[in-house]
Amino acid sequence: MASEKTIVFITGANSGIGLETVLALSQASPDFHILLGARSIERGEKALSEIRSSAAAHPGGPLKGTISVIQIDVSDEASIRAAASRIESDYGKLDALINNAGIVVTRPGCDTLTNLRETFETNVFGPMLLTEVLEPLLKKSNKTPYIIHVSSGLGSVGLRLDPDDQYKGVRAEAYRMSKAAMNMMAACHGYNYRAEGLGWKVCAFNPGYCVTNLTGAEDRENRTQKGARPARDPAEALVEIVQGKRDGDLAMSGIVDLDGGVLPW
Ligand SMILES: NC(=O)c1ccc[n+]([C@@H]2O[C@H](COP(=O)([O-])OP(=O)(O)OC[C@H]3O[C@@H](n4cnc5c(N)ncnc54)[C@H](OP(=O)(O)O)[C@@H]3O)[C@@H](O)[C@H]2O)c1
């Protein structure tokens, strides 16, 4: 029988924005059951035990919603299908999917094709397949399903062409291209589910420039010095989206921004 709780699945949730979102969702309501997706079960369990031990001291208060760890490597089709089977057998449905796992290839000397292939495998192909495989479970939701693709302002074609954009000096072509593809994926999902007569809420989301491990743990200090924000900021915005408080922004055309409104595609 389908669970009465709101089941939210977050990929790449043992670190950074994903982990903060697990924490913020659990603090927001006892009605959530959060599936903390991690490609390494050990890293997932470690992250969960850390937030369990620190949550009481966090301004957001104690954990109310329940959390379990689920293995998911979005670059591995078998792992994607196994995660879907487990969600089906344990909960019988899914209410919200946050495609958050993502990478930037920072290895020195990585050639262009390798960089593009690795980046697209994780940032585009995995989320596309995962969403497709989870569709039958989202159809079993007794609520309005949410599909949130964690993208980036760096994937905005409009901002790339804006001579005043604050991140104009960041090249990162493979990453930018992958997030632009993710944005089109969000647009296609939104269109397809509307055409099917489903009221699902779909968006591409910009979490802003945050202090996380995205460009390596050793780069966190550099991010902090450059004014990057705490991962708690996009986490709180993601909670609002899942709670339906940002539906007005989701109805607009563009990348839903953490601070409200949208960025240009
Ligand atoms: N931080 C920013 O400034 C920023 C800005 C714009 C957009 N974003 C986006 O925000 C999302 C979250 O990134 P973050 O900043 O929180 O970085 P992070 O701390 O590095 O977290 C990324 C997460 O993705 C996981 N991951 C990587 N490859 C995976 C795979 N193949 N399968 C499953 N999980 C995988 C990582 O797992 P491991 O720990 O095992 O590596 C980690 O849990 C990404 O999509 C990123 O592009 C971030």
The ligand as an SDF file (V2000), in Angstrom:
LIG
                    3D

 48 52  0  0  0  0  0  0  0  0999 V2000
   27.6940   24.6720   -5.4150 N   0  0  0  0  0  0  0  0  0  0  0  0
   27.3910   25.5230   -6.3640 C   0  0  0  0  0  0  0  0  0  0  0  0
   27.9110   26.6620   -6.3800 O   0  0  0  0  0  0  0  0  0  0  0  0
   26.4110   25.1470   -7.4280 C   0  0  0  0  0  0  0  0  0  0  0  0
   25.9950   26.1460   -8.3180 C   0  0  0  0  0  0  0  0  0  0  0  0
   25.0910   25.8120   -9.3070 C   0  0  0  0  0  0  0  0  0  0  0  0
   24.6200   24.5200   -9.4020 C   0  0  0  0  0  0  0  0  0  0  0  0
   25.0630   23.5640   -8.5310 N   0  0  0  0  0  0  0  0  0  0  0  0
   24.5170   22.1960   -8.6870 C   0  0  0  0  0  0  0  0  0  0  0  0
   24.0790   21.7310   -7.4390 O   0  0  0  0  0  0  0  0  0  0  0  0
   24.0830   20.2940   -7.4320 C   0  0  0  0  0  0  0  0  0  0  0  0
   24.6700   19.7900   -6.1250 C   0  0  0  0  0  0  0  0  0  0  0  0
   26.0490   20.0870   -6.0970 O   0  0  0  0  0  0  0  0  0  0  0  0
   26.8080   20.6330   -4.7990 P   0  0  0  0  0  0  0  0  0  0  0  0
   27.2120   22.0080   -5.0880 O   0  0  0  0  0  0  0  0  0  0  0  0
   26.0290   20.3360   -3.5920 O   0  0  0  0  0  0  0  0  0  0  0  0
   28.1570   19.7570   -4.8680 O   0  0  0  0  0  0  0  0  0  0  0  0
   28.6910   18.5250   -3.9730 P   0  0  0  0  0  0  0  0  0  0  0  0
   28.8340   18.9170   -2.5660 O   0  0  0  0  0  0  0  0  0  0  0  0
   29.9010   18.0370   -4.7130 O   0  0  0  0  0  0  0  0  0  0  0  0
   27.5210   17.4570   -4.1080 O   0  0  0  0  0  0  0  0  0  0  0  0
   27.3410   16.7290   -5.3160 C   0  0  0  0  0  0  0  0  0  0  0  0
   26.7090   15.4100   -4.9620 C   0  0  0  0  0  0  0  0  0  0  0  0
   26.5120   14.6740   -6.1890 O   0  0  0  0  0  0  0  0  0  0  0  0
   27.0070   13.3640   -5.9780 C   0  0  0  0  0  0  0  0  0  0  0  0
   27.3500   12.6940   -7.2350 N   0  0  0  0  0  0  0  0  0  0  0  0
   28.3360   12.9930   -8.1040 C   0  0  0  0  0  0  0  0  0  0  0  0
   28.3380   12.1050   -9.1230 N   0  0  0  0  0  0  0  0  0  0  0  0
   27.3170   11.2410   -8.8730 C   0  0  0  0  0  0  0  0  0  0  0  0
   26.8070   10.1070   -9.5390 C   0  0  0  0  0  0  0  0  0  0  0  0
   27.3370    9.6390  -10.6780 N   0  0  0  0  0  0  0  0  0  0  0  0
   25.7440    9.4660   -9.0150 N   0  0  0  0  0  0  0  0  0  0  0  0
   25.1840    9.9030   -7.8610 C   0  0  0  0  0  0  0  0  0  0  0  0
   25.6450   10.9500   -7.1480 N   0  0  0  0  0  0  0  0  0  0  0  0
   26.7060   11.6080   -7.6690 C   0  0  0  0  0  0  0  0  0  0  0  0
   28.1890   13.5230   -5.0480 C   0  0  0  0  0  0  0  0  0  0  0  0
   28.5250   12.2920   -4.4520 O   0  0  0  0  0  0  0  0  0  0  0  0
   30.0030   11.9790   -3.8790 P   0  0  0  0  0  0  0  0  0  0  0  0
   30.0820   12.6540   -2.5480 O   0  0  0  0  0  0  0  0  0  0  0  0
   30.0180   10.4920   -3.8120 O   0  0  0  0  0  0  0  0  0  0  0  0
   30.9690   12.5520   -4.8570 O   0  0  0  0  0  0  0  0  0  0  0  0
   27.5980   14.5300   -4.0670 C   0  0  0  0  0  0  0  0  0  0  0  0
   26.7870   13.8760   -3.1320 O   0  0  0  0  0  0  0  0  0  0  0  0
   24.8510   19.8850   -8.6860 C   0  0  0  0  0  0  0  0  0  0  0  0
   23.9500   19.4540   -9.6840 O   0  0  0  0  0  0  0  0  0  0  0  0
   25.5460   21.1680   -9.1140 C   0  0  0  0  0  0  0  0  0  0  0  0
   25.7930   21.2120  -10.4950 O   0  0  0  0  0  0  0  0  0  0  0  0
   25.9320   23.8550   -7.5460 C   0  0  0  0  0  0  0  0  0  0  0  0
  1  2  1  0
  2  3  2  0
  2  4  1  0
  4  5  1  0
  4 48  2  0
  5  6  2  0
  6  7  1  0
  7  8  2  0
  8  9  1  0
  8 48  1  0
  9 10  1  0
  9 46  1  0
 10 11  1  0
 11 12  1  0
 11 44  1  0
 12 13  1  0
 13 14  1  0
 14 15  2  0
 14 16  1  0
 14 17  1  0
 17 18  1  0
 18 19  2  0
 18 20  1  0
 18 21  1  0
 21 22  1  0
 22 23  1  0
 23 24  1  0
 23 42  1  0
 24 25  1  0
 25 26  1  0
 25 36  1  0
 26 27  1  0
 26 35  1  0
 27 28  2  0
 28 29  1  0
 29 30  1  0
 29 35  2  0
 30 31  1  0
 30 32  2  0
 32 33  1  0
 33 34  2  0
 34 35  1  0
 36 37  1  0
 36 42  1  0
 37 38  1  0
 38 39  2  0
 38 40  1  0
 38 41  1  0
 42 43  1  0
 44 45  1  0
 44 46  1  0
 46 47  1  0
M  CHG  2   8   1  16  -1
M  END
$$$$
